Amino acid sequence: MLLINGRSEVWKDDRGEYVALGDIFDLVTRQSFPRSPGWAWAGVGRTYVLAPGESASLRVGFHHEQVDQLAPGLYGLRAHVPKLALDAPPGQLSVTP
């Protein structure tokens, strides 16, 4: 997930931590799978200083037990960062055996 500065001035934030809530869904039915704790993205312990148009990557992390519950295939992925009222464009998650 990319955190992009869409402003016309430098954006600086030293709170250093943003957690995104993740949602995995079926690409055909658009039905979300039940949420489980730990499906989240985070940018932890950082200061962000982004010039206009610059971005910072927020990594995605899953507990292996949660991914193991998914059958191999392609899934939809959504994320929301509550502290920034930011919704990421939908992405995809590929699960392989």
Backbone torsions as a table, in degrees:
resi	resn	phi	psi	omega
1	MET	NA	134.7	178.7
2	LEU	-104.5	133.2	171.4
3	LEU	-97.4	111.8	-172.8
4	ILE	-113.6	133.2	175.7
5	ASN	-81.4	106.7	179.0
6	GLY	-94.6	7.3	179.9
7	ARG	-84.8	169.9	178.0
8	SER	-93.4	0.9	177.0
9	GLU	-127.5	166.9	179.1
10	VAL	-63.0	138.1	176.8
11	TRP	-109.8	123.9	178.5
12	LYS	-124.4	132.7	178.6
13	ASP	-144.6	124.6	-178.1
14	ASP	-110.6	16.9	174.8
15	ARG	-66.9	-30.6	169.8
16	GLY	75.8	0.5	-178.8
17	GLU	-146.2	123.8	173.8
18	TYR	-131.4	128.9	178.9
19	VAL	-114.8	129.9	177.7
20	ALA	-104.6	137.4	175.5
21	LEU	-87.1	129.2	-176.3
22	GLY	-100.3	154.7	179.1
23	ASP	-141.9	120.7	177.5
24	ILE	-104.8	134.6	-175.5
25	PHE	-138.2	159.1	177.4
26	ASP	-74.4	128.0	-176.9
27	LEU	-67.6	-26.8	-178.4
28	VAL	-84.3	-51.8	-175.8
29	THR	-87.7	-16.3	-176.0
30	ARG	65.9	10.7	177.9
31	GLN	-75.8	132.7	176.5
32	SER	-76.5	146.7	172.1
33	PHE	-81.5	154.8	179.5
34	PRO	-55.6	136.3	179.7
35	ARG	-72.6	141.4	176.2
36	SER	-127.1	142.5	177.6
37	PRO	-56.9	140.8	176.1
38	GLY	102.8	-10.8	176.4
39	TRP	-83.5	88.6	-172.8
40	ALA	-151.8	158.8	174.1
41	TRP	-110.0	152.7	179.2
42	ALA	-153.8	145.9	168.4
43	GLY	-119.0	102.7	-167.6
44	VAL	-112.6	138.1	172.7
45	GLY	65.0	36.7	-177.3
46	ARG	-126.3	158.9	165.8
47	THR	-108.5	132.2	179.6
48	TYR	-103.8	123.8	172.5
49	VAL	-130.0	105.7	-174.8
50	LEU	-121.6	123.7	173.2
51	ALA	-71.2	162.9	178.0
52	PRO	-52.1	129.2	179.1
53	GLY	85.3	-14.3	178.3
54	GLU	-74.2	159.5	-179.4
55	SER	-137.0	160.2	173.6
56	ALA	-128.3	140.4	-178.9
57	SER	-87.7	130.2	171.7
58	LEU	-105.7	121.9	-173.3
59	ARG	-76.3	154.8	175.6
60	VAL	-103.9	139.4	178.2
61	GLY	-139.1	138.7	178.5
62	PHE	-129.0	147.4	169.1
63	HIS	-76.2	136.9	-176.0
64	HIS	-60.6	-29.9	179.0
65	GLU	-62.1	-34.5	-178.5
66	GLN	-73.3	-42.0	179.1
67	VAL	-69.2	-34.2	179.1
68	ASP	-61.7	-22.2	179.1
69	GLN	-74.7	-17.1	-177.2
70	LEU	-90.4	135.9	174.5
71	ALA	-69.8	151.4	176.0
72	PRO	-54.7	139.5	-180.0
73	GLY	154.3	-171.8	-178.6
74	LEU	-107.7	133.5	-177.8
75	TYR	-128.1	157.3	173.2
76	GLY	-86.1	154.9	-176.9
77	LEU	-140.0	129.0	176.2
78	ARG	-125.7	152.3	177.2
79	ALA	-142.9	147.5	179.6
80	HIS	-136.7	131.5	176.6
81	VAL	-105.5	99.7	-175.9
82	PRO	-58.3	-40.7	-177.0
83	LYS	-62.1	-25.0	-178.7
84	LEU	-110.7	1.3	-173.9
85	ALA	50.0	46.2	-174.0
86	LEU	-113.2	127.1	173.5
87	ASP	-110.8	125.5	176.9
88	ALA	-78.7	149.6	172.8
89	PRO	-61.7	146.5	179.3
90	PRO	-56.8	143.1	177.1
91	GLY	-124.4	-167.9	179.5
92	GLN	-131.4	148.7	177.7
93	LEU	-122.9	124.7	177.5
94	SER	-104.9	122.2	178.4
95	VAL	-106.9	124.9	-179.9
96	THR	-114.5	154.2	-179.3
97	PRO	-65.8	NA	NA
